[in-house]
Amino acid sequence: MNPLFIPIYQLYLLQLENYELGRYWTLLFQKGYFFSKTPLRKTIVWTQKTVSIFGLAFLFYVGCAWVSYFLLGTIPACISLALGFCLFPIFYTVASICLLPIDFLVKQFFITKAKRMLSSSDVKIIGIAGSYGKTTMKSVLLSVLSTKLQVIATPESVNTPIGIAQWLVRTLKKETDVAVIEYGEHYKGDIAGLCEVFPPDIAVLTGINEAHLERLKTLGTSIATMFEIVEHAKPHAHIILNADDEHIKSSYKIYEKDKQVFFYSSINDPLSQMRVSKRVFDEEKLRWTCVIEGVGTVTIPLLGEYAIGDCLAALMVGKILGLTNEDMKKGLIGIKPVPHRLEPIQGKGDVLVIDDSYNGNPDGVSEAIRVLARFKKRRKVFITPGLVEIGSKTASIHERIGRELAGVADRVILIKNSVTSFIEKGLNSEKFDETHIIWFNTAEEAHASLSSVVQAHDVVLFQNDWGDQYI
């Protein structure tokens, strides 16, 4: 075993909590100070920041032993080495604080450089914010706009000021026409701060729900935070809003401030400027065929019906940027399923696996259940550990998931944790057959035992995947 296993594990927990020291110490005692109480799914990523924190903490550790040797002698120094091995979380905390000035200077360097590059270019920024649906929207926009324009888009999980700035410095070229940027948020003011550095010419708000309530605390705060992309977009920005989201519809007038507002909808909400006159889902070819008024017949190779709305939003953006209908229809048919978000995978024995393991919000789960329901010719299996970071809504949302599943799934596989008992409660309230609820202690156990549950021609949907910071 690596003798540094324990300090590396403790540093991994700090990385999981995005170097937020308060949350780190809470997780450290919940998960296990020296060893994890549950098997770890992933390992540490040795980023520049992680290496710096570990290096400085190790110097503190050696320094404590050296001071003990200098002042007290060899035996106390050896004791100090042994005891100091238990104090690495304290060393990491001190190291993180000591590195704050350097961290700030590095961030300012890249952010200033990125702003300078943007100011000297004609690139249009499309900013995407929302509690859910950002990644799929980004993928659809990239596919549609790339038919005629030079488009770049932030990679997976790059949505902070320093991450976006470093990405722009590496990626932005003179010939770039459009930069599609995902704006992340943990706390109120995060999106406003991103807009200050990367102000969008076109702002897309995909939806608002209870995701991340653990940090944002209330739905009202979530609404205000997400609408920061509308408030802080450029003065003459085009605003694209999801009319299928009730929180957006009931709140947008407070924040629009005379900006040009457009709505899209997958279900033909009256606010939407584009409408779908016909839609058919092909469960064999795994795609939608739609007739869009003013555009014609289009093929959308995605499973979720919400993706029709995303495609309408992309068509609106394309028109703003001067693309033709034919250009954009080519882009729609070229869309690829987003990895781990309702991604279809063909398994052995004609088993269709739908990987939705990166979807962790209530609306996304409801959409996943609706997708499962469309497969009329297959037995349906749903696997989930439930959702995280939804605060006081945890019980009610998971009970609702159980009720929705009861009328769709033939088998429900649950991972034992702090939330899945609420899903069971919801299933039971709808008289779901208890013998068709299958429990496993861990996701690894569930995956290893699937062959005893799944039959040929089944459709199996994996919904969400908890990170190691959740219990």
C-alpha positions in Angstrom: 0.0 0.0 0.0 1.2 3.5 -0.8 2.4 4.9 2.6 0.8 8.3 1.6 -2.5 6.7 1.0 -4.2 8.4 3.9 -3.0 12.0 3.1 -3.9 11.5 -0.5 -7.4 10.3 0.4 -7.8 13.4 2.7 -6.6 15.6 -0.2 -9.0 13.9 -2.5 -11.9 14.9 -0.3 -10.7 18.5 -0.4 -10.7 18.4 -4.2 -14.2 16.9 -4.2 -15.5 19.9 -2.2 -13.9 22.3 -4.7 -11.4 23.4 -1.9 -14.2 24.9 0.2 -12.7 24.4 3.7 -15.9 24.4 5.7 -17.5 21.7 3.5 -14.2 19.8 3.5 -14.1 19.4 7.2 -17.7 18.4 7.4 -17.2 15.7 4.7 -13.9 14.5 6.4 -15.8 13.5 9.5 -18.9 12.2 7.6 -16.9 10.1 5.1 -14.1 9.0 7.5 -11.0 10.9 8.7 -8.5 8.2 7.8 -10.4 5.8 5.6 -13.6 6.1 3.6 -16.5 4.3 5.2 -17.7 3.3 1.8 -15.8 2.2 -1.4 -14.4 5.1 -3.4 -15.6 5.4 -7.0 -12.8 7.6 -8.3 -9.3 8.9 -7.5 -7.6 12.2 -7.1 -6.8 14.3 -10.1 -3.4 15.9 -9.8 -4.1 19.4 -11.0 -1.6 22.2 -10.5 -3.5 23.4 -7.5 -3.7 20.0 -5.9 0.0 19.5 -6.4 0.8 22.9 -4.8 -1.4 22.2 -1.8 0.1 18.8 -1.3 3.7 20.0 -1.7 3.2 22.9 0.8 1.4 20.6 3.3 4.3 18.1 3.0 6.8 20.8 3.8 4.8 21.7 6.9 4.9 18.1 7.9 8.6 17.8 7.5 9.1 21.1 9.1 7.3 20.0 12.3 9.5 17.0 12.5 12.7 19.0 12.0 11.7 21.6 14.7 11.0 18.7 17.1 14.4 17.1 16.3 16.2 20.5 16.6 14.6 21.4 19.9 13.9 18.0 21.6 16.0 15.3 19.9 15.6 12.2 17.8 12.8 10.3 19.7 10.5 13.3 19.9 11.2 13.9 16.2 10.1 10.4 15.3 7.0 10.8 17.5 6.3 14.1 15.7 6.6 12.3 12.3 4.0 9.7 13.4 1.6 12.2 14.9 2.1 14.7 12.1 0.9 12.0 9.7 -2.5 12.4 11.4 -2.5 16.2 10.9 -2.5 16.5 7.1 -6.0 18.0 6.9 -4.8 20.8 9.1 -1.7 21.2 6.9 -4.0 21.2 3.8 -6.1 23.9 5.4 -3.2 26.1 6.2 -1.6 25.5 2.8 -4.9 26.4 1.0 -5.0 29.7 3.0 -1.3 30.4 2.3 -1.8 29.8 -1.4 -4.8 32.2 -1.7 -2.7 35.2 -2.8 -0.9 33.2 -5.5 -4.2 31.6 -6.5 -5.7 35.1 -6.9 -2.8 36.4 -9.0 -2.9 33.4 -11.3 -6.7 33.8 -11.8 -6.3 37.5 -12.5 -3.5 36.9 -15.0 -5.6 34.5 -17.1 -8.9 36.4 -16.7 -7.2 39.7 -17.8 -5.6 37.9 -20.7 -8.9 36.3 -21.8 -10.7 39.7 -21.6 -8.0 41.3 -23.7 -8.3 38.6 -26.3 -12.1 39.0 -26.4 -11.9 42.8 -26.7 -9.7 42.5 -29.7 -11.9 40.0 -31.5 -15.3 40.0 -33.1 -16.4 36.7 -31.5 -20.0 36.5 -30.3 -20.5 34.9 -26.9 -23.5 32.7 -26.3 -23.9 32.2 -22.5 -25.9 29.3 -21.1 -27.2 29.2 -17.6 -29.7 27.1 -15.7 -30.3 24.4 -13.1 -30.5 21.7 -15.7 -30.1 21.2 -19.5 -27.0 23.3 -20.1 -24.8 20.5 -21.5 -27.4 19.3 -24.0 -28.2 22.9 -25.1 -24.4 23.5 -25.6 -24.1 20.3 -27.7 -27.1 21.2 -29.9 -25.9 24.8 -30.4 -22.4 23.6 -31.3 -23.8 21.1 -33.9 -26.2 23.6 -35.5 -24.0 26.6 -35.7 -20.9 24.7 -36.8 -22.4 24.1 -40.2 -21.4 27.6 -41.3 -19.5 29.3 -38.4 -16.3 28.6 -36.6 -17.6 27.7 -33.1 -15.9 26.7 -29.9 -17.6 25.5 -26.8 -16.4 25.0 -23.2 -15.6 21.4 -22.4 -17.4 19.3 -19.8 -17.4 20.9 -16.3 -15.4 24.0 -17.4 -17.8 26.7 -16.0 -15.8 28.9 -13.6 -14.1 32.2 -14.3 -10.6 30.7 -14.1 -11.6 27.6 -16.0 -13.3 29.5 -18.8 -10.4 32.0 -19.0 -7.8 29.3 -19.3 -9.8 27.6 -21.9 -10.3 30.8 -24.0 -6.5 31.6 -23.8 -5.8 28.1 -25.2 -8.7 27.9 -27.7 -9.7 31.3 -29.0 -8.4 32.0 -32.6 -8.7 35.0 -34.9 -11.1 33.0 -37.1 -13.4 32.1 -34.3 -17.0 33.4 -34.9 -18.8 32.1 -31.8 -17.9 31.0 -28.3 -20.5 28.9 -26.5 -19.9 29.2 -22.7 -21.6 27.4 -19.9 -22.0 29.6 -16.8 -21.8 27.6 -13.6 -23.1 28.6 -10.2 -22.8 27.5 -6.6 -23.8 30.8 -4.9 -25.7 33.9 -5.6 -23.6 36.3 -7.6 -21.6 33.6 -9.4 -23.3 34.1 -12.8 -23.2 37.9 -12.5 -19.4 37.6 -11.9 -19.0 35.4 -15.0 -21.1 37.9 -17.1 -18.8 40.7 -15.9 -15.8 38.9 -17.4 -17.5 37.2 -20.4 -20.7 39.2 -21.2 -23.0 37.3 -23.5 -24.3 38.6 -26.8 -26.9 35.9 -26.6 -28.1 34.6 -23.2 -29.9 31.2 -22.9 -31.7 30.2 -19.7 -32.6 26.5 -19.9 -34.6 26.0 -16.7 -34.7 26.5 -12.9 -35.5 23.9 -10.2 -34.4 22.5 -6.9 -30.9 21.4 -8.0 -28.1 22.8 -5.8 -30.6 24.0 -3.1 -28.0 22.8 -0.5 -25.9 25.8 -1.4 -28.5 28.2 -2.7 -30.9 27.4 0.2 -34.2 28.7 -1.4 -35.9 28.4 -4.7 -36.2 32.2 -4.7 -32.4 32.5 -4.5 -32.0 30.0 -7.3 -34.4 32.0 -9.5 -32.5 35.3 -8.8 -29.2 33.6 -9.4 -30.1 32.0 -12.7 -31.6 35.3 -14.0 -28.3 37.0 -13.4 -27.4 35.9 -17.0 -30.4 38.0 -18.2 -29.7 41.0 -16.0 -26.0 41.1 -16.8 -25.9 40.3 -20.5 -24.9 43.0 -22.9 -27.4 45.9 -23.1 -28.6 44.8 -26.6 -28.2 41.1 -26.0 -30.8 38.6 -27.3 -32.4 36.6 -24.5 -33.6 33.0 -25.2 -35.8 31.6 -22.4 -37.4 28.1 -21.9 -41.2 28.7 -21.8 -41.7 25.1 -20.6 -40.2 26.1 -17.2 -42.8 27.6 -14.9 -40.2 29.4 -12.7 -38.9 31.2 -15.8 -42.4 32.1 -17.1 -43.5 33.5 -13.7 -40.3 35.5 -13.2 -38.8 36.8 -16.5 -40.6 40.2 -16.5 -38.8 41.2 -13.3 -35.4 40.7 -15.0 -35.7 41.3 -18.8 -35.2 45.2 -18.5 -36.2 45.9 -22.2 -33.9 43.3 -23.7 -34.9 41.4 -26.8 -36.6 38.3 -25.3 -37.4 35.1 -27.3 -39.0 31.9 -26.0 -38.7 28.3 -27.0 -40.9 25.3 -26.0 -40.9 21.6 -26.6 -44.7 21.5 -26.0 -45.8 24.5 -28.0 -46.3 26.9 -25.1 -48.1 30.1 -26.3 -45.0 32.2 -25.5 -42.8 30.3 -28.0 -42.1 32.0 -31.3 -41.6 28.7 -33.1 -44.0 25.8 -33.0 -43.9 22.1 -33.8 -47.0 20.9 -35.8 -46.1 17.2 -35.8 -43.7 15.0 -33.8 -43.1 11.2 -33.9 -40.7 9.2 -31.7 -39.1 6.1 -33.4 -38.2 3.7 -30.6 -36.3 1.5 -33.1 -34.1 4.3 -34.6 -34.0 6.3 -31.4 -34.9 9.6 -32.9 -37.6 12.2 -33.3 -39.1 13.4 -36.6 -40.7 16.8 -36.3 -42.4 19.3 -38.5 -41.4 22.8 -37.4 -43.5 25.7 -38.7 -41.4 27.9 -41.0 -38.5 25.4 -41.2 -40.0 22.1 -42.4 -39.3 18.4 -41.4 -36.3 17.8 -39.2 -34.7 14.8 -37.7 -33.5 15.0 -34.1 -31.4 11.9 -33.0 -31.9 12.4 -29.3 -34.2 10.5 -26.8 -35.7 13.3 -24.7 -38.7 15.3 -25.9 -37.2 18.3 -24.2 -34.4 18.2 -26.8 -37.0 19.4 -29.4 -37.1 22.7 -27.4 -33.3 22.9 -27.4 -33.4 22.5 -31.2 -35.9 25.3 -31.5 -33.6 27.5 -29.3 -30.7 26.6 -31.6 -32.8 27.5 -34.7 -33.6 30.9 -33.1 -29.9 31.5 -32.4 -29.0 30.4 -35.9 -31.4 32.9 -37.4 -30.0 35.7 -35.2 -26.5 34.8 -36.5 -27.6 34.6 -40.2 -27.8 30.9 -40.9 -30.3 29.5 -43.4 -32.9 26.8 -42.6 -31.0 24.3 -44.7 -27.8 25.0 -42.9 -29.4 24.4 -39.6 -31.4 21.3 -40.6 -28.0 19.7 -41.5 -26.8 20.6 -38.1 -29.8 19.1 -36.3 -29.4 15.7 -38.0 -25.7 15.7 -37.1 -26.4 16.0 -33.3 -24.7 13.3 -31.2 -26.1 12.1 -27.9 -24.4 13.7 -25.0 -22.3 11.2 -23.1 -24.0 10.1 -19.9 -27.1 12.2 -20.5 -29.9 9.9 -22.0 -27.1 8.3 -24.1 -28.3 5.1 -25.8 -25.9 2.2 -25.8 -26.6 -1.1 -27.5 -25.8 -4.0 -25.1 -25.7 -7.8 -25.5 -28.9 -9.7 -26.2 -30.5 -6.7 -27.7 -30.5 -4.9 -24.3 -30.8 -1.2 -24.7 -28.9 0.7 -22.1 -29.7 4.4 -21.5 -26.9 6.1 -19.7 -28.3 9.0 -17.8 -25.7 8.9 -15.0 -24.7 12.6 -15.2 -28.3 13.8 -14.8 -28.8 14.9 -11.2 -31.9 17.2 -11.1 -35.6 16.6 -10.6 -36.8 17.7 -14.0 -34.2 15.5 -15.7 -35.4 12.5 -13.7 -39.0 13.1 -14.8 -37.8 13.4 -18.4 -35.9 10.1 -18.1 -39.0 8.4 -16.8 -41.0 9.7 -19.7 -38.3 8.4 -22.1 -38.5 5.0 -20.5 -42.2 5.0 -20.9 -42.0 5.4 -24.7 -40.5 1.9 -25.1 -43.6 -0.1 -25.5 -42.0 -3.3 -26.8 -39.4 -3.7 -24.0 -39.4 -4.5 -20.3 -38.2 -1.5 -18.4 -35.6 -1.4 -15.7 -34.7 1.8 -13.8 -31.5 2.0 -11.6 -30.8 5.0 -9.4 -29.1 6.1 -6.2 -31.4 9.2 -6.1 -30.5 12.9 -6.2 -28.2 15.1 -4.1 -27.9 18.7 -3.1 -31.7 19.4 -3.0 -31.8 20.4 0.6 -35.2 20.5 2.4 -37.0 19.1 -0.7 -35.2 15.8 -0.5 -38.1 13.7 0.8 -40.9 15.2 -1.3 -38.9 15.1 -4.6 -37.8 11.5 -4.1 -41.3 10.4 -3.1 -42.6 12.0 -6.3 -39.9 10.1 -8.3 -41.2 6.9 -6.8 -44.8 7.7 -7.7 -43.8 8.5 -11.3 -41.8 5.3 -11.6 -44.6 3.2 -10.4 -46.6 3.6 -13.5 -43.7 3.0 -15.9 -41.0 0.7 -14.6 -41.2 -3.1 -14.5 -38.2 -3.3 -12.1 -36.7 -0.6 -9.9 -33.1 -1.1 -8.6 -32.2 1.2 -5.7 -28.8 1.9 -4.0 -29.0 2.0 -0.2 -28.2 5.5 1.0 -29.8 8.5 2.7 -32.5 9.2 0.1 -33.6 6.1 -1.7 -36.0 5.0 1.1 -38.1 8.0 0.0 -38.3 6.6 -3.6 -39.5 3.3 -2.1 -42.1 5.2 -0.1 -43.4 6.8 -3.3 -43.5 3.4 -5.1 -45.4 1.9 -2.2 -47.9 4.7 -2.2 -48.9 3.7 -5.8 -49.1 0.0 -4.8 -46.0 -1.0 -6.8 -45.1 -4.6 -6.4 -42.5 -4.8 -3.6 -40.9 -7.9 -5.1 -40.0 -5.7 -8.1 -37.9 -3.3 -6.0 -34.3 -4.6 -5.8 -31.8 -3.2 -3.3 -28.0 -3.1 -3.4 -25.6 -1.6 -0.9 -23.4 0.1 -3.6 -23.6 1.0 -7.3 -20.7 -1.5 -7.9 -22.8 -4.3 -6.5 -25.7 -3.4 -8.6 -23.7 -3.3 -11.8 -22.0 -6.6 -11.0 -25.4 -8.3 -10.4 -27.3 -6.9 -13.4 -27.0 -10.1 -15.3 -29.3 -11.8 -12.8 -32.0 -9.0 -13.2 -31.8 -8.0 -16.9 -33.4 -10.1 -19.6 -32.9 -10.0 -23.4 -34.6 -7.1 -25.1 -34.9 -5.0 -21.9 -34.3 -1.3 -21.8 -32.2 -0.4 -18.8 -31.9 3.2 -17.6 -29.0 4.3 -15.3 -30.1 7.5 -13.6 -27.5 9.6 -11.8 -24.3 8.5 -10.2 -23.2 9.8 -6.8 -19.8 11.3 -6.3 -17.6 10.2 -3.4 -18.6 13.3 -1.4 -22.2 12.0 -1.0 -23.4 9.5 1.6 
